């Protein structure tokens, strides 16, 4: 059994699916998506996390959670809080579905995005110079999102290779668990 509360300070956080499902789903509802983007959205949502969970068990991750409606922000905070730690996320390392950035920049996102920001936002330290739409991306609710895995740094390459070999949609090292509390978002890359 993999728990979401057993991460250790210094663990790297690996995400197994790209973000942006909520924004693309909202775009689909509003008739703003090209057929190819709609196909990418559906393919992402129906991709199972079985391979990711098998890779996590094989490598021996310290903690795991699925990223769903509470967004990457909410689930990262939940993982950190459960372990009595803080966390940081690296914006420029985030895998993002094609088209999600543009929709978010146009204000296309589900209502749950704003609810996630209102709920989790006070506990987040946003670095200066981030893309102005970073909060909406990281607060995007995911339907059938990927897994967020906490793994020792010396095992991260093995985990990423195991995820890749099982056809996972992403093997992105997106942050780490730290001493302290709360969540810091940093990185100067564009979302």
C-alpha positions in Angstrom: 0.0 0.0 0.0 1.3 3.4 -1.0 0.3 6.2 1.3 0.2 9.9 0.6 1.6 10.8 4.1 4.9 8.9 4.2 7.2 11.2 2.1 10.5 12.2 3.5 12.4 15.5 3.4 14.4 15.7 0.2 12.1 13.4 -1.8 11.7 14.5 -5.4 8.1 14.7 -6.7 7.4 13.0 -10.0 4.2 13.6 -12.0 2.9 11.0 -14.4 0.4 12.9 -16.6 0.3 16.4 -18.0 -1.8 19.2 -16.4 -4.5 21.1 -18.2 -7.4 18.6 -18.3 -9.8 21.0 -16.5 -9.1 23.9 -18.9 -9.4 21.7 -22.0 -12.6 20.1 -20.7 -14.1 23.6 -20.2 -12.9 24.6 -23.6 -14.7 21.5 -25.0 -17.9 22.4 -23.3 -17.7 25.9 -24.8 -17.0 24.6 -28.3 -13.5 26.1 -28.3 -11.4 23.0 -29.0 -10.1 21.7 -32.3 -10.8 18.0 -32.8 -7.2 17.1 -32.2 -7.2 18.8 -28.8 -10.4 17.1 -27.9 -8.8 13.8 -28.8 -5.8 14.5 -26.7 -8.0 15.4 -23.7 -10.0 12.1 -24.0 -6.8 10.1 -24.5 -5.3 11.6 -21.3 -8.4 11.1 -19.2 -8.8 7.4 -20.3 -5.1 6.6 -19.8 -5.0 4.4 -16.7 -2.6 4.9 -13.8 -1.9 1.2 -13.6 1.5 1.4 -15.2 2.5 4.3 -13.0 1.4 2.5 -9.9 3.4 -0.6 -10.9 6.5 1.5 -11.6 6.1 3.1 -8.1 5.9 -0.2 -6.4 8.8 -1.7 -8.4 11.1 1.2 -7.6 9.9 1.7 -4.0 8.6 5.2 -3.8 8.1 6.7 -0.3 4.6 8.2 -1.0 2.0 8.5 -3.7 -1.3 10.3 -4.4 -3.5 10.7 -7.4 -4.0 14.3 -8.7 -7.8 14.9 -9.1 -10.2 17.7 -8.5 -8.2 19.4 -5.8 -5.5 20.1 -8.4 -1.7 19.6 -8.2 -1.6 22.4 -5.5 -4.1 20.7 -3.2 -2.6 17.2 -3.6 0.9 18.4 -3.1 -0.1 20.2 0.1 -1.9 17.1 1.3 1.2 15.0 0.7 3.4 17.5 2.5 1.0 18.0 5.4 0.6 14.3 5.9 4.4 13.9 6.2 4.8 17.0 8.4 6.8 18.7 5.7 6.7 21.6 3.2 7.1 21.3 -0.5 8.2 23.2 -3.6 7.0 23.0 -7.1 9.0 24.0 -10.2 6.7 25.7 -12.7 9.1 25.3 -15.6 9.2 21.5 -15.1 5.4 21.0 -15.4 4.1 18.8 -18.2 1.1 20.6 -19.8 -1.4 19.4 -22.4 -1.1 21.3 -25.7 -3.7 24.1 -25.8 -4.2 24.4 -22.1 -2.0 27.5 -21.7 -3.8 29.4 -24.3 -7.2 28.6 -22.9 -6.1 29.5 -19.4 -4.7 32.8 -20.6 -8.1 33.5 -22.2 -9.9 32.9 -18.9 -11.2 29.5 -19.9 -11.1 27.2 -16.8 -13.6 25.4 -14.6 -15.1 27.1 -11.5 -13.2 24.6 -9.4 -10.0 26.3 -10.4 -11.0 29.5 -8.5 -12.3 27.4 -5.5 -8.9 25.6 -5.3 -7.1 28.9 -5.4 -9.3 30.4 -2.7 -8.9 27.3 -0.5 -5.2 26.6 -0.9 -3.9 30.0 -2.1 -3.2 31.4 1.4 -0.7 28.6 2.0 1.3 29.1 -1.2 4.4 31.3 -1.6 4.5 32.3 -5.3 8.0 33.4 -6.4 8.3 36.7 -8.2 8.5 36.7 -11.9 6.2 33.7 -12.5 3.9 33.5 -15.5 0.7 35.4 -14.5 -1.4 32.3 -15.3 0.7 29.9 -13.2 -1.9 29.8 -10.3 -4.7 28.8 -12.7 -2.6 26.0 -14.2 -1.5 24.6 -10.9 -5.0 24.9 -9.5 -6.6 23.2 -12.6 -8.8 20.3 -11.4 -7.9 17.1 -13.1 -10.3 14.4 -14.1 -8.4 11.1 -14.0 -5.2 12.9 -13.4 -1.8 11.3 -13.0 0.0 10.2 -9.9 2.3 12.4 -7.8 5.1 10.2 -6.5 7.6 11.1 -3.8 10.9 9.3 -4.4 14.5 9.5 -3.0 16.8 11.4 -5.4 19.0 8.4 -6.0 16.0 6.4 -7.3 14.4 9.1 -9.5 16.1 8.0 -12.7 15.1 4.5 -12.2 11.5 5.6 -11.5 11.4 7.8 -14.7 12.7 4.9 -16.8 10.1 2.5 -15.3 7.4 5.0 -16.0 8.6 5.5 -19.6 8.8 1.8 -20.2 5.2 1.4 -19.1 3.9 4.1 -21.5 3.1 6.7 -18.8 2.2 10.1 -20.4 4.8 12.0 -18.3 7.8 11.3 -16.2 8.3 14.8 -14.9 10.3 15.7 -11.9 8.2 18.7 -10.8 9.4 19.5 -7.2 10.5 18.2 -3.9 9.5 17.8 -0.2 11.3 20.2 2.1 11.6 21.0 5.7 9.0 23.5 7.1 5.4 23.9 6.1 3.4 25.2 3.2 4.1 25.2 -0.5 6.5 27.3 -2.6 6.2 27.7 -6.3 9.2 28.8 -8.2 10.8 28.8 -11.6 11.1 31.4 -14.3 10.1 29.4 -17.3 6.8 30.1 -19.1 3.9 27.7 -18.5 
